[in-house]
């Protein structure tokens, strides 16, 4: 559990779909900076229309298009898609 919501300033979700989960965090953490990455161009386009306060990036987990630090990283329902070689 997070000790204080005041420590959360930047959140990224890897495999964010259209950003619906990030939008919930945005509301809960009073307008925190949210970033989402997803492989689906359709999901990213939909998210940009529905949640203009979220910054979206099209990309794969093998090549995440971000080099920033985040206070919270969400990776939910994504790991089951990874295949070990």
Residue pairs with C-beta under 8 A, 6 or more apart in sequence:
2 8
2 72
5 28
5 29
5 30
7 71
8 29
8 32
8 71
8 72
9 32
9 33
9 71
10 32
10 33
10 34
10 35
10 68
10 69
10 70
10 71
10 72
11 22
11 25
11 29
11 32
11 33
11 34
11 35
11 70
11 71
11 72
11 73
11 74
12 34
12 35
12 36
12 37
12 66
12 68
12 70
12 72
12 73
12 74
13 19
13 21
13 22
13 34
13 35
13 36
13 37
13 73
13 74
13 75
13 76
14 37
14 61
14 64
14 73
14 74
14 75
14 78
15 37
15 38
15 39
15 61
15 75
15 76
15 77
15 78
15 81
16 22
16 36
16 37
16 38
16 43
16 47
16 56
16 74
17 38
17 40
17 43
17 47
18 38
18 43
18 44
18 46
18 47
18 50
18 51
19 34
19 36
19 47
19 50
19 51
19 54
19 56
20 47
20 50
20 51
21 74
21 76
22 34
22 35
22 36
22 51
22 54
22 74
23 34
23 50
23 51
23 54
25 32
25 34
25 72
25 74
26 32
26 34
26 51
26 53
26 54
31 53
33 55
34 53
34 54
34 55
35 54
35 55
35 56
35 57
35 66
35 68
35 70
36 44
36 47
36 54
36 55
36 56
36 57
37 56
37 57
37 58
37 59
37 61
37 64
37 65
37 66
38 44
38 47
38 56
38 57
38 58
38 59
39 58
39 59
39 60
39 61
41 58
44 56
44 57
44 58
47 54
47 56
48 54
48 56
57 65
57 66
58 65
59 65
61 78
61 82
